[in-house]
Amino acid sequence: MAEAEEALRTLAHNVRTARTRAGLSLDELGRRAKVSKGALVGLEKAQGNPNFATLVRLADTLGVSVSALMEGPAEGRVRVVSADAVMPLWTGERGSEARLMLTTSGRAPVEVWRWRLQPDEEYPSHPHQAGVVETVSVTSGRMLLIVDGTEYPVETGQTATFSGDAPHVYRGAGAETCHLIMTVHLPPGPAPAV
């Protein structure tokens, strides 16, 4: 329980810092991210339990990665992350899940995700900010990638990439569990002040 409370405190601090840096009031952030002001007030006080879709909308609105909202300060030059050390950010009713493993640093960060999709279970994603590019590499099984209503089968050993600024869905296909690695390439942020 202490680990979850610490994670919520880190999230609260990072959301407040990113909102202040962006010069947004709680009202304006809520309007842009489509999150109630009450939920934002609770979040910035380390209260509540925001869902994955809320975190994605906040990150997109603030122009940061989801993990930038969730991670504490960097710990060193090399970071190794084990899948079992990272809590799923999304869990489906049939056992599917998505884990944000890490985000690279720099002006154009990349999020690295591990997904497990059960047959016929899906995760619908809203469009991200302009400039976001997603890549999915299926390591076992098969999936349907649906972008702007068009279906693209992606099978073991195949990789697909697309602009994330359109509605998209990840759906498990076939009879076995699909495992995939997803990367989210975020557009470059502002140059550091000199």
PyMOL commands that set and color helices and strands:
alter all, ss='L'
color gray80, all
select helices_A, chain A and resi 2-22+26-33+37-44+52-62+66-70+83-85
alter helices_A, ss='H'
color red, helices_A
select strands_A, chain A and resi 90-91+97-103+110-117+122-125+133-140+142-147+150-155+159-163+168-173+178-185
alter strands_A, ss='S'
color yellow, strands_A
deselect
rebuild
show_as cartoon
